[in-house]
């Protein structure tokens, strides 16, 4: 059974930093690209970042580019999101999601974790 | 970035109703579109991928249609457990973008 378990969410002051983790199990982690997506109160889902299966390629949403860094440790089946210079608008629930490739279907997010809450407030 | 519009933003319907949610992309995304169901405190769930393919174990009352810029998600025979917020997402290009969501309430 595919399982994704996020951790590390917390209350942090504006300008602060936080690192989120996502522990994967039930599949060969090194074979899949991964994403971070957040649920922003009153706004909805927002895609945050992507990392290739080897970690060599990353993409970021415009609102987090230059402040957030995604990385992974395939040996430990773990995904990370380093968040710096946090702002109030970064408040939300952060989910990690597995990306699946289907022939002719493209890459889509087939499994998600339950999320970890981040609150940025003074 | 590709913009994704969704309508309606919310509505209320009765058990057994047939309901449709619309998603429109700002440019041609072929069929690179997914639909997700989000409930408070739960992991978001993929319902439909590639615009019209039902993800495994998703009830057959859910269906998706469309290609290019216009897409729909239909729930036939609405059930109480379908109360949730539904999002479409384009995965044709980065940044991946979601629609603003449609909140479905059961009368």
Interface residues (C-beta under 8 A of the other chain):
Chain A: X4 X35 X37 X39 X43 X44 X45 X46 X47 X50 X59 X60 X61 X62 X95 X97 X102 X104 X105 X106 X107 X108 X109 X110 X111 X112 X113 X114 X115
Chain B: X1 X31 X32 X34 X36 X38 X41 X42 X43 X44 X45 X46 X49 X50 X53 X55 X85 X87 X89 X91 X92 X94 X95 X96 X97 X98 X99 X100 X101
